[in-house]
């Protein structure tokens, strides 16, 4: 039986707010999905859009558009972003999909028949942009504690989910299963700020607007967005549908990944719903930090949006992916600036990786006519030491990267690969192949040095393939190789065959003058 892995991003609100911060969760999950596939797992990677609610309806009306026309345009744009970043999702769910709406209605009825849903009247504060209900005591200075916008008093007949019924089980879940909610800071937040303070039952329907899934036993009501949206993780697999083979195959999810602002919904409301449905819980919920711009969360309304398509077109999708995967300390907030982005691109992708490829393939062409020489055992102790140290960085590299990825320490995983790349650049300085080339008696030693460098490039390209999209294949093109579908048998040092024809590389990443580029971008923005 093959190993299974089910990974999800949250489904995105289609507001047109597609900025580099939006991409963070999706790129991280894509790297995890690709890595698991390379490890031999059968992966199901889900993403999509959350398309119901008052906010959507108002946004479409403000533009004078029919709601579905408005949504289709937004979704097409989002899919273009994912295409540019080469996101390898297996399914894209829209909550306006008929099968999803039908399944949500069946879920509602099941919970109602069980007695976990009842009708009453809701009167409290509501934040339309966040689709969130708050008590007055939860507001901060009378405003939504999540987004800081004004909350309005909402009073209407509603259906409620008995969330309070599951309070003790949720506390026990988070206290006793330390792997369920990560990082640890999110556990403390949920326990202290919500669960131990006492849960109130959750309003799960609205009558003040009609853009949503109709409550089957009371069509004046539409299902509140979080019951609707959260259910996507199981309806996408066919739960409550005609064909539930995927649900039986992949549920429970191995990882729900999301930004920290919606951890409450995924670690309290969602598991309570699953408990009520008698369905196994996801194995892990992970709430990562935000990508900040000048110390503030990225937001179109705040004017600090950075367009990922523009960034990819100007600097390459690999550079954008690499910055997101490498620069942000996972679980904590990270900072984006054009300077930080360009410096990281220059230092790692251009200087370390690009120069290593350029120098190595050029020397093989110059000194061996483009034919990869065979390695020989070094005679000199210092040469032996250099070779052994380089190979020590390569040995067990897959295992170290795997360990970081299993712990969701993605920046550390990429850094581990670049430790080998940087060690290879140092190896060039230590072995001075241009000096060896002047002495015919040292031709064998020169060949060994260049073979070792070529093998570092091959191994690095293989292990970078879940993180970068174009660069690994460009590297392997120099050795007439393809990116392997599996890591199996590909991550041991010495895999390159002597006698292979080596093609001199083109520039992998051009170096950018950071100061000139920043001035040019600022000038363009100020037009």
N, C-alpha and C positions, 0 to 999 in steps of 0.2 A: 504493500500500500504506500502510495507516495505521500510525502509530507505536505500538509496544507498550511496556508497562511492567508488570513483575511485582514486587510488593513483599510482604514477609512480616513478620509478627511471629513470635516463638517461640510454640509452642503451650504453653498454660498448664496447670500442674498444678492439678487441680480440688480444692483443699483447703478452699474457703470463705474463703480469705484474700484476698477481693476488696477491696483498699484503694486509695487514690488513687495510691500508688506503682505498683500493678499496672497502672493505666490509662495510665501515662505513655507506654510504648512504643506502645500501641494508638492513642492520640490523635495522637501524632506521625505515625505511619504513615497515619492517616486523613487528616490535613491534607496530607501529601505525595501521597496517592492522589487526593484531591479537586483539588489543584492541577494534577496531571498531566492529569486528565480535562478540566479547564478549558483546558488548553493543547492539547487535541485528541488526547491519547494514548488508546489503548484499554488500560484498566488492569485488572489482575487483582490484587485485594488479598485475601490469605489470612491467616486466623487460625484458632484452634481450641484443642483441649485434648489433653493428654498423659495417657492414662488407664490405663496399665499399670504394673506394678511392685509390689514388696513394700510400699512405703509406702501405696499405694492400698488394697491388700488389708487391711493392718493397720488403716487408718483406718476402713474399712467394718466390719470385725469388732469394733472397739472400740465402735462405735455399735450393734452388734447388727443390722446391715443386710446385705442382699444387695448385692454389689458394684455391680451395674448400677443398682439402685435408688438407692444412695448417689451414684453418678456422675451419674445423670439429674437429681437435685435440684441438685447443684453446677453442672452445665452450664446448667440453666435460670436459676439465679441469675446466672451470668456473662453469659448472653445478655441478661438484664434490664439489667445494668450497661451493656452495649454499646448497648442500645436507648435508655437514658436519655441517654447521651452521643452518640447518633446516629452510631454508627460504621458506615461505609458499606462493610463488607467484602463481597467477592464470593462467598466460600465460607468456611464454618466446618467444619473437618475435626475428627473425633474419631478417635483411634487405635483405638477399638473398632469403627469402621466396617468392615464385612466386606471391602469392596474394598481398604481399606488393609492389613488383615491378610494378605490373599491376596498382595498385591504385595510386602509385606515378606518373606514366605516365598520368593517367586520371587527377590528380591534376594539373600537368604541363600544360596539354591542356586546362583545365578550366581557369587557370590563363592567359594563352596566348590568348585565345579567348576573355577574358575580357579586354585585353590590358595592363595587369599588368606584362607581360613578353615581352621583345623585344630583338632583336639581335644587338650586337655591338662588339667592340674590347676591351679587357681588357689589361691594361699594369700597373702593380703595383707589390708590394712585396707579396710573398707567403711563408708561413711556412708549409712545408710538414707534420711534426709531429703533428701540431695542426689542420691541414686542414683549415687554416685561412688566409684570405687576409688582407693586411695592406697597408695603405698609408705610404710613407716614413716618414712623420711627426709623425705617430703613433709608429714607431719603437723606441726602447730604445737602444742607442748606436749602431744603425744599426741592432739590433737583435729583434726577436719576443718579444713583451712585456709580453706575457703569459708564455713562456717556456724558454726564454733566448737563444734560438738556432738561428743559422744563417737563415735569410730569403733570398729568391732568387727572382730575377726579373722574373716575368711571363708576357708574352705577347702572347695573342692568341685570336681568335674569340670566343665569348662567348654569352650566353643568360643572360639577367639581369632581376632581379625582381625589380619593382619600389618601393623599400623600402622607398625612400624619400617622396613618396606620403602619407605615413602614419605617418610621423614624428609628426605632431601636435596632431593627435589622440592618439599616444603613450604617448606623454607628458601629455596630459589630463588624460589618463588612470592612469598613475603612480602618478600624482599629486592629483587626485580626489578620487582614490580608494586605500586607504592606506593598505588595506588587500591584494591587488593583489600581490605585491612584498614585500617579507620579507627576512631578517630583514630590519629595516629602513636604515641601512648603504648601502644596495644594491640599494635602491631607489635613494639615493644621488649620488652613483657611476654612475648609468645608466643615470640619468638626466644630471649631470654635465660633465661627461667624454664622453658621446656619443650623447645623444638626443639634448641637447641645443647647442652642438658644430656643429650640422648639420649632417644629415644622407646622405650618398651617396647610389645610387642604388647598389644592391647586385649581384655579379657575381654568377650564379647558374648552370653553365655548364662548362665542360672542354673537350678539344680535345687532350691534351698531353698524355692521358692514356685512356684505355678502360674498366677498371674494375669498372663498375657501371651500374646504370639503364640507358638504352638508351633513349635519347630524342626522343619521338615518331615521331615528324615531321622532325627530322634531326639526323639520327642515327650515324653521325660522332661524335656527342656530347654525353657525359654521364652527368647525373644530378649531380650537385655538392653535396657533402656529407650532408650539413646541410639541404637543402630542402628535401633530401632523408631521413635522419635520424630523423629529427623532426616530419616528417609525421607519424612515427610509432605510436604515441600516439592515432591517429584516425584510421589508417589502421588496427591496432591490434583489433579494435572493429568492423571492417567490413566496414568502410567508403569507398565508391566507389567500394564496393565488391558486391557479389551476395546476401549476407546475412548481413544486417546492424542492426540486432535487438540489438546487444550489444551496438552499437553506440547510437541508440535511447534511450537505457536504461541508460547508464552510462555517456555519455558526457553531459555537460562539466566536465572535470576532477576536482576533489576536491583539489588535491595537486600534483604538479610537484616538486619533491625534487631532488636537485643536489648540487655538489660542486660549490663554488663561481666562479671558473675559467670559467664556461660555462653559467653563469647567463645571459650574454649579448645575447646569442643565444636564450635563453628561454624567456626572458622578452622583447626583441625587435623584433628579426626576427620572432620568432614563433607567437606571437600575431598579427604581421603585416600580416603574411600569412593567419591566421585565419580570420582576418578582410577582406582580399581580397576574401576569400572563403565564406564570409557571414556566418561564423560558430561562435557560442558563445565561449568566451574566457575561459580558465581554471580559477577556482576561486582563486587559490593561487599558486604562484611560490616562492619556498624557496631555497635560496642559503646558504648552511651551510659552515662553515670554514673547514680547512684542518686538518688532523691528522698529526702532525709533528714528525719527528724523529731527535733528537739532534738539534731542531730549524729549520729543513729544511723539505720541502715537501717530502713525501715518493715517491721514484722513483727507478725502477730497474737500470736505467742508472746511478743513483747517488750512487748506492751501499748501500742504506739504506733500502732495502726491508725486510719485515718481513712476512714470509709465514704463512697464517692463518690456513692451514691444519696442519702444524707442531705444531703450538700453541694449536690448538684444541686437537690434539692427546696427547700432553704432559700434558696440564692443564685443558682440558675439554672445550667443546663448550659453556657451560653456562658461564664460566669465561671470555671467549673472548667476548661473547655478552654483558655481564654485564659491562665489562670495557668500551666498545664502547658506551654503553647507559648511563653510569653513570659518566664517567671521563671527557668527553669532554663538555665544556660549549657551549650549542647549539647556533649556529650562529657565534661563534668565533673559532679560531684555538685551537686545543688541542695538548698536548704533549704525545707521546708514548715513554716509556722506559720499559725494562724488569723489572726494580726495581719498577716503578710505577704500572705496571700491577700486579706483585706478591704481592705488599703491599695492593692494593685494593682487590685482591682475598682473602688474609689472613684476612684482617680487617672485611670485610662485609660478604663474603660468608662463610668463615671458622669460624671466631670467633663469629660474631653476629648471623647469621642464623644457621649455622651448630651446634654450641654449644647449642643454645637454643633448637633445636630439640633433640639433644643427651641427654641433662640434663632432659628435660621434660619427654620424653618417658621412660628414665631410672628410674626416680622417680615414675612414674605411675606404672611401672612394680614392682619396689621394695616395694612401700608402699601400693599398691592396687591390686597387682596380675595381672596387665595389664588390669584392667577394669576401664574405665573412671568414676570418681566419679561425683556425682551431686553437683552443687554449692548451697550454702546456703547464706543467708544474713549475713554479718559480724556484730558482736556484739560490737566490739571495734571501737572507732572513728578513730584511726590511720589505722586500717585495712580497714575501710570504705573508708578513703581518698585514700589509695593505689589503691583499686579496682576502685574507681570512676575515678582517674587520668588515669589508664590504659585504661579503657573503653572510656574515652574522646578522647584518641589517636585513638581509633578504630572507634568511631562514625563519620560518615560523611567522612570516608577515601576514599571511592569510588568517592564521589563528588569532593574531593580535587585533587585526582589523575586525574580524568576526566578533570578538569579545566586546569591543567598543560598540559595534552596531547592535548587538544583543542588549546592551545597556542603554541604547539610544544616545550614545555619546558620539554623534556624527562628526562634529568638528575634530574630535580626537582621532577618529578613524581616518579621515582624510589627511590629517597631520602625520599620522604614522606612515602613510605611503610616501609623503614628501620628505620624511626623514631619510628614506632610502635614496630618493632622488637627490637630496642635498649631499648625502654621503658620497654619491657617485661624482658629483661636481668636485668635491674635495679630493676624491681619488684621482681625478685628472691632474690636479695641481701636485699631488704627491708623486705620481708616476711619470709626469712630464713626457707624454707620448711624442711630442715634437722633438724632444732631445733624443729619445730612443730611436727615432726614425733616421737620425744622422749616422748611426752605427749599425752596419749590416749584421754584426754579430749579435745584436739585440733585437733582431727582427721577430724572433719567436716570442720574446717578452712583450714587444709591441703588439703582436697579435693577441696575446692573452689579455692585455689591458683593454683592447678594443672589443674583444669578445665579451668581457665582463660588463663593459659599459652598455653594449647592445642588449645583453641579457637583462640588465636593470631596466632598460627602456621597455622591453617586452613585458616583463613582470609588472612594471608600474602601469602600463597601458591596460593590461588585463584587469588589475585591481581597481583602476580608476573608472572602468566602464560603467559601473552603476551611478557614478557621480557626474561624470562628463559625458557628452554625447558624441561630439565630432572628433575631439582630439585623440581619444584612444585608437580609433580606426586609422586616423592619419599617421599616427606613430607606427602602427602595425603594417600599414601600407609600405613603409620603407623596407620591411622584411618579408613582403609578399604573404602576409598573414591576415586572418580575419579575427575580429573580436569573438572569442568563443562563447557559446551559449551557456556553458557551465565552467565553473572554476576547477572542476575535478581534473586532476592531472596537468593543470596549466600553471600552477603556482609554485612549482619547485624550481630552484635555480639550476640552469643548465639545459633549458628546454629548446633553445635555438640550435639549429643544425649548422655546423661548420660547412662552408661551401655555399651557403645561401647568398643569392644576389641581393645586395643592399642598395637601395635607391637613396640618393641624397635628398634630404627633406627640404620642402619649402618652408617658409617662415610659419611656425605654428601659431604664435601670437606676436603681433607687432608691438614694439615698445612705444608707449605713449608718453609724451612730455606732459606731466601732470599739471604743472602751472599754466602752460599754454592752453591746455584743454579746458581747464576750469575757467580761465578768462574768456575763451571762445564760447563756452556754454552760458556763462553769465551774460555775455554780450547778446547772445541769441535770445535769452529769456527776457532781457530788458527792452527788446525792440517794441 
